[in-house]
Amino acid sequence: METIKILEKKENLDWDYDEEADVLYISIGEPRKALGVDIGEGAIVRYIEATGEVVGLTLIGIKYRLLHSLKTK
C-alpha cells in the first residue's frame, strides 16, 4: 500500500454536523470526491486514491459516544 499523507498541516479545515443523524463531517480543503475507508468505531477516512492525500473524516455517532464517555468518567 502506498503512503497516505495525513500529517501535513492543512490551513483550510471545515466541518458540518448533522444533528439528526449524529454525524460529523470534517473536510480538509474544498469537499471533493474521494474514496472512503471505514477504520472502525464509526470513523471513515476519505482520501484521494491517486495521491494518498486525506481530504476528510466522517465520524458517526459522535455526540452519543462523547456523552456516553463523559458519563462513565
Backbone as XML, in Angstrom:
<?xml version="1.0"?>
<chain id="A" units="angstrom">
  <residue number="1" name="MET">
    <atom name="N" x="0.847" y="-1.190" z="0.000"/>
    <atom name="CA" x="0.000" y="0.000" z="0.000"/>
    <atom name="C" x="0.882" y="1.238" z="0.000"/>
  </residue>
  <residue number="2" name="GLU">
    <atom name="N" x="0.483" y="2.215" z="-0.777"/>
    <atom name="CA" x="1.240" y="3.455" z="-0.847"/>
    <atom name="C" x="1.025" y="4.288" z="0.411"/>
  </residue>
  <residue number="3" name="THR">
    <atom name="N" x="1.914" y="5.233" z="0.632"/>
    <atom name="CA" x="1.826" y="6.115" z="1.781"/>
    <atom name="C" x="0.598" y="7.002" z="1.676"/>
  </residue>
  <residue number="4" name="ILE">
    <atom name="N" x="-0.094" y="7.168" z="2.794"/>
    <atom name="CA" x="-1.221" y="8.084" z="2.863"/>
    <atom name="C" x="-0.747" y="9.310" z="3.630"/>
  </residue>
  <residue number="5" name="LYS">
    <atom name="N" x="-0.968" y="10.487" z="3.056"/>
    <atom name="CA" x="-0.495" y="11.727" z="3.653"/>
    <atom name="C" x="-1.517" y="12.230" z="4.666"/>
  </residue>
  <residue number="6" name="ILE">
    <atom name="N" x="-1.221" y="12.070" z="5.959"/>
    <atom name="CA" x="-2.167" y="12.509" z="6.980"/>
    <atom name="C" x="-1.583" y="13.527" z="7.948"/>
  </residue>
  <residue number="7" name="LEU">
    <atom name="N" x="-0.290" y="13.697" z="7.976"/>
    <atom name="CA" x="0.311" y="14.548" z="8.982"/>
    <atom name="C" x="0.776" y="15.901" z="8.454"/>
  </residue>
  <residue number="8" name="GLU">
    <atom name="N" x="0.441" y="16.228" z="7.233"/>
    <atom name="CA" x="0.794" y="17.530" z="6.703"/>
    <atom name="C" x="-0.226" y="18.553" z="7.183"/>
  </residue>
  <residue number="9" name="LYS">
    <atom name="N" x="0.252" y="19.682" z="7.695"/>
    <atom name="CA" x="-0.642" y="20.714" z="8.211"/>
    <atom name="C" x="-1.479" y="21.287" z="7.073"/>
  </residue>
  <residue number="10" name="LYS">
    <atom name="N" x="-2.762" y="21.431" z="7.339"/>
    <atom name="CA" x="-3.684" y="21.993" z="6.361"/>
    <atom name="C" x="-4.301" y="23.260" z="6.945"/>
  </residue>
  <residue number="11" name="GLU">
    <atom name="N" x="-4.374" y="24.292" z="6.137"/>
    <atom name="CA" x="-4.922" y="25.566" z="6.589"/>
    <atom name="C" x="-6.444" y="25.621" z="6.457"/>
  </residue>
  <residue number="12" name="ASN">
    <atom name="N" x="-6.987" y="24.891" z="5.524"/>
    <atom name="CA" x="-8.384" y="25.026" z="5.165"/>
    <atom name="C" x="-9.204" y="23.849" z="5.691"/>
  </residue>
  <residue number="13" name="LEU">
    <atom name="N" x="-9.595" y="23.911" z="6.954"/>
    <atom name="CA" x="-10.358" y="22.842" z="7.580"/>
    <atom name="C" x="-11.794" y="23.322" z="7.790"/>
  </residue>
  <residue number="14" name="ASP">
    <atom name="N" x="-12.756" y="22.500" z="7.396"/>
    <atom name="CA" x="-14.167" y="22.865" z="7.532"/>
    <atom name="C" x="-14.916" y="21.664" z="8.094"/>
  </residue>
  <residue number="15" name="TRP">
    <atom name="N" x="-16.031" y="21.910" z="8.746"/>
    <atom name="CA" x="-16.806" y="20.812" z="9.304"/>
    <atom name="C" x="-18.288" y="21.132" z="9.222"/>
  </residue>
  <residue number="16" name="ASP">
    <atom name="N" x="-19.082" y="20.068" z="9.286"/>
    <atom name="CA" x="-20.533" y="20.183" z="9.290"/>
    <atom name="C" x="-21.059" y="19.047" z="10.165"/>
  </residue>
  <residue number="17" name="TYR">
    <atom name="N" x="-22.019" y="19.369" z="11.026"/>
    <atom name="CA" x="-22.592" y="18.358" z="11.915"/>
    <atom name="C" x="-24.062" y="18.170" z="11.575"/>
  </residue>
  <residue number="18" name="ASP">
    <atom name="N" x="-24.460" y="16.941" z="11.313"/>
    <atom name="CA" x="-25.855" y="16.592" z="11.071"/>
    <atom name="C" x="-26.405" y="16.055" z="12.383"/>
  </residue>
  <residue number="19" name="GLU">
    <atom name="N" x="-27.133" y="16.914" z="13.104"/>
    <atom name="CA" x="-27.615" y="16.544" z="14.438"/>
    <atom name="C" x="-28.614" y="15.385" z="14.394"/>
  </residue>
  <residue number="20" name="GLU">
    <atom name="N" x="-29.480" y="15.387" z="13.398"/>
    <atom name="CA" x="-30.482" y="14.330" z="13.297"/>
    <atom name="C" x="-29.829" y="12.959" z="13.115"/>
  </residue>
  <residue number="21" name="ALA">
    <atom name="N" x="-28.801" y="12.887" z="12.276"/>
    <atom name="CA" x="-28.110" y="11.621" z="12.018"/>
    <atom name="C" x="-26.954" y="11.391" z="12.996"/>
  </residue>
  <residue number="22" name="ASP">
    <atom name="N" x="-26.577" y="12.415" z="13.772"/>
    <atom name="CA" x="-25.435" y="12.372" z="14.690"/>
    <atom name="C" x="-24.155" y="11.972" z="13.945"/>
  </residue>
  <residue number="23" name="VAL">
    <atom name="N" x="-23.872" y="12.766" z="12.895"/>
    <atom name="CA" x="-22.688" y="12.523" z="12.071"/>
    <atom name="C" x="-21.922" y="13.836" z="11.914"/>
  </residue>
  <residue number="24" name="LEU">
    <atom name="N" x="-20.617" y="13.787" z="12.166"/>
    <atom name="CA" x="-19.739" y="14.938" z="11.984"/>
    <atom name="C" x="-18.905" y="14.706" z="10.736"/>
  </residue>
  <residue number="25" name="TYR">
    <atom name="N" x="-18.975" y="15.668" z="9.806"/>
    <atom name="CA" x="-18.198" y="15.611" z="8.573"/>
    <atom name="C" x="-17.088" y="16.652" z="8.664"/>
  </residue>
  <residue number="26" name="ILE">
    <atom name="N" x="-15.853" y="16.243" z="8.504"/>
    <atom name="CA" x="-14.719" y="17.158" z="8.512"/>
    <atom name="C" x="-14.080" y="17.104" z="7.131"/>
  </residue>
  <residue number="27" name="SER">
    <atom name="N" x="-13.916" y="18.273" z="6.517"/>
    <atom name="CA" x="-13.292" y="18.354" z="5.201"/>
    <atom name="C" x="-11.988" y="19.124" z="5.310"/>
  </residue>
  <residue number="28" name="ILE">
    <atom name="N" x="-10.978" y="18.630" z="4.646"/>
    <atom name="CA" x="-9.701" y="19.319" z="4.556"/>
    <atom name="C" x="-9.663" y="19.926" z="3.161"/>
  </residue>
  <residue number="29" name="GLY">
    <atom name="N" x="-9.730" y="21.244" z="3.089"/>
    <atom name="CA" x="-9.860" y="21.910" z="1.800"/>
    <atom name="C" x="-11.299" y="21.826" z="1.315"/>
  </residue>
  <residue number="30" name="GLU">
    <atom name="N" x="-11.500" y="22.121" z="0.059"/>
    <atom name="CA" x="-12.835" y="22.044" z="-0.527"/>
    <atom name="C" x="-13.303" y="20.593" z="-0.559"/>
  </residue>
  <residue number="31" name="PRO">
    <atom name="N" x="-14.576" y="20.325" z="-0.196"/>
    <atom name="CA" x="-15.075" y="18.957" z="-0.314"/>
    <atom name="C" x="-14.930" y="18.469" z="-1.758"/>
  </residue>
  <residue number="32" name="ARG">
    <atom name="N" x="-14.485" y="17.222" z="-1.905"/>
    <atom name="CA" x="-14.293" y="16.647" z="-3.240"/>
    <atom name="C" x="-14.498" y="15.143" z="-3.196"/>
  </residue>
  <residue number="33" name="LYS">
    <atom name="N" x="-14.670" y="14.574" z="-4.374"/>
    <atom name="CA" x="-14.853" y="13.130" z="-4.467"/>
    <atom name="C" x="-13.619" y="12.432" z="-3.929"/>
  </residue>
  <residue number="34" name="ALA">
    <atom name="N" x="-13.854" y="11.396" z="-3.138"/>
    <atom name="CA" x="-12.740" y="10.664" z="-2.546"/>
    <atom name="C" x="-13.211" y="9.263" z="-2.174"/>
  </residue>
  <residue number="35" name="LEU">
    <atom name="N" x="-12.256" y="8.410" z="-1.959"/>
    <atom name="CA" x="-12.527" y="7.050" z="-1.522"/>
    <atom name="C" x="-12.680" y="7.055" z="-0.006"/>
  </residue>
  <residue number="36" name="GLY">
    <atom name="N" x="-13.715" y="6.413" z="0.496"/>
    <atom name="CA" x="-13.935" y="6.330" z="1.935"/>
    <atom name="C" x="-13.541" y="4.957" z="2.457"/>
  </residue>
  <residue number="37" name="VAL">
    <atom name="N" x="-12.790" y="4.951" z="3.553"/>
    <atom name="CA" x="-12.363" y="3.701" z="4.163"/>
    <atom name="C" x="-12.815" y="3.689" z="5.619"/>
  </residue>
  <residue number="38" name="ASP">
    <atom name="N" x="-13.604" y="2.702" z="5.975"/>
    <atom name="CA" x="-14.072" y="2.548" z="7.348"/>
    <atom name="C" x="-12.915" y="2.027" z="8.192"/>
  </residue>
  <residue number="39" name="ILE">
    <atom name="N" x="-12.479" y="2.829" z="9.169"/>
    <atom name="CA" x="-11.360" y="2.411" z="10.018"/>
    <atom name="C" x="-11.850" y="1.923" z="11.379"/>
  </residue>
  <residue number="40" name="GLY">
    <atom name="N" x="-13.149" y="1.759" z="11.513"/>
    <atom name="CA" x="-13.718" y="1.189" z="12.731"/>
    <atom name="C" x="-14.235" y="2.232" z="13.696"/>
  </residue>
  <residue number="41" name="GLU">
    <atom name="N" x="-15.089" y="1.787" z="14.587"/>
    <atom name="CA" x="-15.677" y="2.606" z="15.647"/>
    <atom name="C" x="-16.329" y="3.876" z="15.119"/>
  </residue>
  <residue number="42" name="GLY">
    <atom name="N" x="-16.990" y="3.774" z="13.976"/>
    <atom name="CA" x="-17.740" y="4.894" z="13.426"/>
    <atom name="C" x="-16.903" y="5.953" z="12.745"/>
  </residue>
  <residue number="43" name="ALA">
    <atom name="N" x="-15.674" y="5.643" z="12.381"/>
    <atom name="CA" x="-14.809" y="6.615" z="11.716"/>
    <atom name="C" x="-14.521" y="6.169" z="10.285"/>
  </residue>
  <residue number="44" name="ILE">
    <atom name="N" x="-14.721" y="7.098" z="9.368"/>
    <atom name="CA" x="-14.445" y="6.840" z="7.948"/>
    <atom name="C" x="-13.470" y="7.909" z="7.467"/>
  </residue>
  <residue number="45" name="VAL">
    <atom name="N" x="-12.351" y="7.470" z="6.934"/>
    <atom name="CA" x="-11.347" y="8.377" z="6.388"/>
    <atom name="C" x="-11.586" y="8.475" z="4.888"/>
  </residue>
  <residue number="46" name="ARG">
    <atom name="N" x="-11.590" y="9.714" z="4.386"/>
    <atom name="CA" x="-11.764" y="9.943" z="2.951"/>
    <atom name="C" x="-10.447" y="10.426" z="2.378"/>
  </residue>
  <residue number="47" name="TYR">
    <atom name="N" x="-10.006" y="9.771" z="1.301"/>
    <atom name="CA" x="-8.730" y="10.160" z="0.701"/>
    <atom name="C" x="-8.764" y="10.009" z="-0.810"/>
  </residue>
  <residue number="48" name="ILE">
    <atom name="N" x="-7.863" y="10.756" z="-1.455"/>
    <atom name="CA" x="-7.715" y="10.688" z="-2.905"/>
    <atom name="C" x="-6.791" y="9.514" z="-3.199"/>
  </residue>
  <residue number="49" name="GLU">
    <atom name="N" x="-7.314" y="8.524" z="-3.863"/>
    <atom name="CA" x="-6.569" y="7.293" z="-4.099"/>
    <atom name="C" x="-5.286" y="7.525" z="-4.904"/>
  </residue>
  <residue number="50" name="ALA">
    <atom name="N" x="-5.337" y="8.386" z="-5.899"/>
    <atom name="CA" x="-4.178" y="8.606" z="-6.769"/>
    <atom name="C" x="-2.995" y="9.238" z="-6.046"/>
  </residue>
  <residue number="51" name="THR">
    <atom name="N" x="-3.282" y="10.095" z="-5.053"/>
    <atom name="CA" x="-2.204" y="10.822" z="-4.370"/>
    <atom name="C" x="-1.985" y="10.371" z="-2.929"/>
  </residue>
  <residue number="52" name="GLY">
    <atom name="N" x="-2.961" y="9.655" z="-2.364"/>
    <atom name="CA" x="-2.860" y="9.249" z="-0.974"/>
    <atom name="C" x="-3.156" y="10.375" z="-0.004"/>
  </residue>
  <residue number="53" name="GLU">
    <atom name="N" x="-3.694" y="11.474" z="-0.496"/>
    <atom name="CA" x="-3.979" y="12.644" z="0.342"/>
    <atom name="C" x="-5.308" y="12.481" z="1.068"/>
  </residue>
  <residue number="54" name="VAL">
    <atom name="N" x="-5.291" y="12.603" z="2.383"/>
    <atom name="CA" x="-6.513" y="12.560" z="3.175"/>
    <atom name="C" x="-7.225" y="13.896" z="3.014"/>
  </residue>
  <residue number="55" name="VAL">
    <atom name="N" x="-8.516" y="13.835" z="2.630"/>
    <atom name="CA" x="-9.277" y="15.055" z="2.385"/>
    <atom name="C" x="-10.504" y="15.175" z="3.287"/>
  </residue>
  <residue number="56" name="GLY">
    <atom name="N" x="-10.720" y="14.191" z="4.148"/>
    <atom name="CA" x="-11.871" y="14.290" z="5.029"/>
    <atom name="C" x="-11.971" y="13.141" z="6.008"/>
  </residue>
  <residue number="57" name="LEU">
    <atom name="N" x="-12.852" y="13.363" z="6.965"/>
    <atom name="CA" x="-13.105" y="12.377" z="8.009"/>
    <atom name="C" x="-14.578" y="12.463" z="8.360"/>
  </residue>
  <residue number="58" name="THR">
    <atom name="N" x="-15.221" y="11.319" z="8.468"/>
    <atom name="CA" x="-16.615" y="11.257" z="8.880"/>
    <atom name="C" x="-16.685" y="10.481" z="10.183"/>
  </residue>
  <residue number="59" name="LEU">
    <atom name="N" x="-17.325" y="11.080" z="11.190"/>
    <atom name="CA" x="-17.455" y="10.441" z="12.498"/>
    <atom name="C" x="-18.934" y="10.198" z="12.781"/>
  </residue>
  <residue number="60" name="ILE">
    <atom name="N" x="-19.318" y="8.932" z="12.853"/>
    <atom name="CA" x="-20.709" y="8.538" z="13.037"/>
    <atom name="C" x="-20.972" y="8.306" z="14.520"/>
  </residue>
  <residue number="61" name="GLY">
    <atom name="N" x="-22.081" y="8.871" z="15.006"/>
    <atom name="CA" x="-22.459" y="8.692" z="16.408"/>
    <atom name="C" x="-21.574" y="9.468" z="17.367"/>
  </residue>
  <residue number="62" name="ILE">
    <atom name="N" x="-21.033" y="10.580" z="16.925"/>
    <atom name="CA" x="-20.058" y="11.320" z="17.725"/>
    <atom name="C" x="-20.671" y="11.892" z="19.007"/>
  </residue>
  <residue number="63" name="LYS">
    <atom name="N" x="-21.845" y="12.458" z="18.938"/>
    <atom name="CA" x="-22.481" y="13.031" z="20.130"/>
    <atom name="C" x="-22.807" y="11.926" z="21.138"/>
  </residue>
  <residue number="64" name="TYR">
    <atom name="N" x="-23.366" y="10.846" z="20.658"/>
    <atom name="CA" x="-23.701" y="9.726" z="21.536"/>
    <atom name="C" x="-22.454" y="9.201" z="22.239"/>
  </residue>
  <residue number="65" name="ARG">
    <atom name="N" x="-21.383" y="8.975" z="21.483"/>
    <atom name="CA" x="-20.159" y="8.426" z="22.073"/>
    <atom name="C" x="-19.507" y="9.402" z="23.049"/>
  </residue>
  <residue number="66" name="LEU">
    <atom name="N" x="-19.550" y="10.680" z="22.718"/>
    <atom name="CA" x="-18.965" y="11.691" z="23.610"/>
    <atom name="C" x="-19.741" y="11.750" z="24.922"/>
  </residue>
  <residue number="67" name="LEU">
    <atom name="N" x="-21.058" y="11.832" z="24.838"/>
    <atom name="CA" x="-21.858" y="11.893" z="26.062"/>
    <atom name="C" x="-21.722" y="10.627" z="26.879"/>
  </residue>
  <residue number="68" name="HIS">
    <atom name="N" x="-21.696" y="9.482" z="26.233"/>
    <atom name="CA" x="-21.522" y="8.202" z="26.926"/>
    <atom name="C" x="-20.174" y="8.160" z="27.630"/>
  </residue>
  <residue number="69" name="SER">
    <atom name="N" x="-19.146" y="8.627" z="26.958"/>
    <atom name="CA" x="-17.809" y="8.633" z="27.525"/>
    <atom name="C" x="-17.727" y="9.557" z="28.741"/>
  </residue>
  <residue number="70" name="LEU">
    <atom name="N" x="-18.366" y="10.705" z="28.679"/>
    <atom name="CA" x="-18.333" y="11.644" z="29.794"/>
    <atom name="C" x="-19.081" y="11.117" z="31.012"/>
  </residue>
  <residue number="71" name="LYS">
    <atom name="N" x="-20.140" y="10.346" z="30.788"/>
    <atom name="CA" x="-20.927" y="9.779" z="31.898"/>
    <atom name="C" x="-20.187" y="8.684" z="32.625"/>
  </residue>
  <residue number="72" name="THR">
    <atom name="N" x="-19.281" y="7.999" z="31.935"/>
    <atom name="CA" x="-18.581" y="6.873" z="32.545"/>
    <atom name="C" x="-17.325" y="7.306" z="33.278"/>
  </residue>
  <residue number="73" name="LYS">
    <atom name="N" x="-17.003" y="8.576" z="33.281"/>
    <atom name="CA" x="-15.774" y="9.053" z="33.948"/>
    <atom name="C" x="-16.082" y="9.669" z="35.276"/>
  </residue>
</chain>
